[in-house]
Each structure stands twice: as C-alpha cells, then as structure tokens.
C-alpha cells in the first residue's frame, strides 16, 4: 500500500512538472501571436480616451502574456546569438548602453538637488520669503515647503534610474567568500544562474506589486491583481482619473504619484538588465578570460580617482 502511494505521488509530481513545462511552451508559442495582435490593434489598449482601453492596459501590464512576450523576445535574441556571437555582443552593447545613457543623464539630478537646496536656504534665511518662483517667462511658484519636499524626487530619480547604470559600471560591492576564490568560468556560471534565478524573479515579483500600486494612485475604481479582465472591463464604466496630489504637509509636494511611476520604471530596467547580464556572462564564459570586460563602457576617471569596482572581500 505504501509503495503504491509512493508511486502515485511520484507520478503526480511528474505529471505536474510536465504540465508546467507544457504551459510554458504554449505561452512562448502564443507570445508571437499576442505581440502581433497587440501591434495590429493598438486602439484596444492605447486609446486612453476609452476607459476600456485603459483597463486593458492595466490588466495586460501585469499579465503572464506580457511576461512571455518579453521573455520570448530575449529568448530569440539569445538563440540567434548562439549562432552569431557578434549579434549577442551587439545586444549586450545596446542594453548596457541604454542603462548607461539613462543613468548618466539622471545622475545630474543629484547636482540639481544640491543647487535647489542652496537656493531654498538663501530665499528662506536671507530674503525671508515664504515662496519661491522658478522658470523663464512663465514661472512656477510654490511654497518653500513644496520645493523642500520635492528634493526627495531628485533623490528617488538617482536611486531608481541610476541603479542599472551603477551595476554596469561595477559600482556595487560584492561580498562573497565562495565567489571570490572561484575560477573565471565558475564565476560566469554563478553570474548566469544569479541573473536568471534571483535577479529576474525578483524583478517580476516587485513589478506585480508595484504595477497595481501605481495605478491605484492614478485611477478609480482601484484595480486589483486578483481581478480578471472581464471584471476590470466592467469597472471601466465608472472609471475616472484620480491622480494622487495630496502632500504630507499642507503646502508640501503634491506629485507623489511620480514616486510610484519611478518604482515601475526601475523594476522594468532591472528586468531588462537581468538579460543583459546573462548575455554578457554567457559570452565571457564561452570566449574565456580574454573577453572579460569586452565592450564594457566604463566612465573614465582621473588617475588616483579610480572607482571602487566590485571589491570582493
């Protein structure tokens, strides 16, 4: 009896595993159809004058269909790259270049944050003004507390939009007693495993939470991850924009919805760079130590000002 139950359990496990594999294969195959249908019917999800189109956008933005479209896109790039390494290196350069461009641009938000803080102090302490106007021709006037709280937005930009840039620049510190003494190819295998089984799933999970978190501060009735498409389309009848504009203080910053958008953008960039990191690790594993850092666009620094590059302790 126990042996029969054990055999039945093994069969159930194998059946479940095969069902899961078949589900993945089906979704990869359907990704081409789903992408083609979305591109040929843009009004169904991009015509935001239609409430149902907005709800479709909300639903499919955190759906398995979107995930498999993105996953299949990068899978095709990888399969072509197996045939031509130069193509895969080109994909790495484009994806890393995207992260570098965004990061280098928004890194200037740190300078703007410092300059604005200096202006606020001068206006408040020296000129004793309760408000501040910034602009050319059509100035924007807000209370000083509004401008002070807005400094958080610049800090959020640096954190959210420069994260993958810092990763490309090898600015993160790695503390790993097992990784440090490993051989070159073993390190690349660890990097490939980490990008697929840690970096990518983490990005997907945070995306699922942050996507609906963002939309709950933009529209009403509030959408939920547990609702299917038909339910959301029914809600579309009462849909209206309700963008979050309430600050933490009476005259404080009134655009906190931008922080929710930044979370989504940050996670999307992490998702994209997980594939870029996997592609680079695979190519370096395949081509050997001579390819380490190949085409890597690192920022140039003056002698004696070298960055703290991935110190392994």
Secondary structure, 3 states (H helix, E strand, C coil): CHHHHHHHHHHHHHHHHHHHHHHHHHHHHHHHHHHHHHHHCCHHHHCCCCHHHHHHHHHHCCCHHHHHHHHHHHHHHHHHHHHCHHHHHHHHHHHHHHHHHHHHHHCCHHHHHHHHHHHHHHHHHHCCCCEEEECCCCCEEEEHHHHHHHHHHHHHHHHHHCHHHHHHCCCCCECCHHHHCCCHHHHHHHHHHHHHHHHHHHHHHHHHHHHHHHHCCCEECCCCCCCCHHHHHHHHHHCEECCCCCCCCCCCCCCCHHHHHHHHHHHHHHHHHHHHHHHHHHHHHHHCHHHCCCCCCCCCCCCCCCCCCCCEC
